[in-house]
Amino acid sequence: MLELSYTAHDLAPFARGLGHVDADGAVLPPFAWDEERRLRLRARLDALFFILYGVIDRDDVRYIFSTFPIVEREETARWGRYRSRDLTLAWISALNAGQPHAEIDA
């Protein structure tokens, strides 16, 4: 969550509050904006929230993602498929299998 949020220096107090500091207590620099990494981090967080709220049926997850048609259309145009949905489903499977550090290809 920190990496998705802390992308500008004006959020340094937020980063400090979350302990994102060096050994001397100075706030570390913001995270670089990396679309691919952000997509993967959001998918992993989405999977965690689906599991937290008990939404683990794949059809239910697909239905919820279908309620974001603009995102689906943009991702399908860019990558030929709905990547955030597919990554989230893969993360749900990995997390339910007890593999929180799995490498997910998508």
C-alpha positions as CSV (number, residue, x, y, z in Angstrom):
1,M,0.0,0.0,0.0
2,L,2.8,2.4,0.8
3,E,4.5,1.9,-2.6
4,L,1.2,2.6,-4.4
5,S,0.6,5.8,-2.3
6,Y,4.0,7.3,-1.7
7,T,5.0,8.6,-5.1
8,A,5.7,12.3,-4.4
9,H,7.8,14.1,-1.8
10,D,4.7,16.0,-0.4
11,L,3.6,12.6,1.1
12,A,6.8,12.3,3.2
13,P,4.9,12.7,6.5
14,F,2.6,9.8,5.5
15,A,5.7,7.6,4.6
16,R,7.3,8.6,7.9
17,G,4.2,7.6,9.8
18,L,4.4,4.1,8.2
19,G,8.1,3.8,9.2
20,H,9.6,4.3,5.7
21,V,12.8,5.8,7.1
22,D,16.5,5.1,7.0
23,A,18.6,4.2,10.0
24,D,18.9,7.8,11.0
25,G,15.2,8.4,10.9
26,A,15.2,10.4,7.6
27,V,12.3,9.6,5.3
28,L,13.3,7.5,2.3
29,P,12.6,8.9,-1.2
30,P,9.3,8.3,-2.9
31,F,8.8,5.2,-5.0
32,A,9.2,5.5,-8.7
33,W,6.0,5.3,-10.8
34,D,6.2,2.0,-12.6
35,E,2.9,1.0,-14.3
36,E,3.7,-2.7,-14.5
37,R,4.7,-2.9,-10.9
38,R,1.6,-0.9,-9.8
39,L,-0.7,-3.2,-11.7
40,R,0.8,-6.2,-10.0
41,L,0.7,-4.6,-6.5
42,R,-2.9,-3.6,-7.0
43,A,-3.8,-7.1,-8.1
44,R,-2.2,-8.6,-5.1
45,L,-4.0,-6.2,-2.8
46,D,-7.3,-6.8,-4.6
47,A,-6.8,-10.6,-4.0
48,L,-6.1,-10.0,-0.3
49,F,-9.3,-7.9,0.0
50,F,-11.4,-10.4,-1.8
51,I,-10.1,-13.1,0.5
52,L,-10.6,-10.9,3.6
53,Y,-14.2,-10.3,2.6
54,G,-14.8,-14.0,1.8
55,V,-15.2,-13.4,-2.0
56,I,-13.2,-16.3,-3.3
57,D,-15.5,-17.9,-5.9
58,R,-13.9,-17.1,-9.2
59,D,-17.2,-16.3,-10.9
60,D,-18.0,-13.8,-8.2
61,V,-14.6,-12.2,-8.7
62,R,-15.1,-12.1,-12.4
63,Y,-18.6,-10.5,-11.9
64,I,-17.2,-7.8,-9.7
65,F,-14.4,-7.0,-12.2
66,S,-17.1,-6.8,-15.0
67,T,-18.6,-3.8,-13.2
68,F,-15.5,-1.8,-14.3
69,P,-16.1,-1.8,-18.1
70,I,-13.9,1.1,-18.9
71,V,-10.9,-0.6,-17.2
72,E,-11.7,-3.8,-18.9
73,R,-12.0,-2.1,-22.3
74,E,-8.7,-0.2,-21.8
75,E,-6.8,-3.3,-20.6
76,T,-8.2,-5.5,-23.4
77,A,-7.2,-2.9,-26.0
78,R,-3.7,-2.6,-24.5
79,W,-2.9,-6.3,-23.7
80,G,-5.5,-8.3,-25.4
81,R,-7.1,-9.4,-22.1
82,Y,-8.3,-8.0,-18.7
83,R,-4.9,-8.3,-16.9
84,S,-5.9,-6.9,-13.6
85,R,-8.7,-9.4,-13.3
86,D,-6.5,-12.3,-14.4
87,L,-3.6,-11.2,-12.0
88,T,-6.1,-10.9,-9.1
89,L,-7.5,-14.4,-9.8
90,A,-4.0,-15.8,-10.0
91,W,-3.1,-14.2,-6.7
92,I,-6.2,-15.5,-5.0
93,S,-5.2,-19.0,-6.1
94,A,-1.6,-18.5,-4.9
95,L,-2.7,-17.1,-1.5
96,N,-5.3,-19.8,-1.0
97,A,-2.6,-22.4,-1.7
98,G,-0.4,-20.8,1.0
99,Q,2.1,-19.3,-1.5
100,P,2.2,-15.5,-0.6
101,H,5.5,-15.1,-2.3
102,A,4.6,-16.8,-5.5
103,E,5.9,-15.4,-8.8
104,I,2.8,-14.6,-10.9
105,D,3.2,-14.4,-14.6
106,A,0.5,-12.5,-16.5
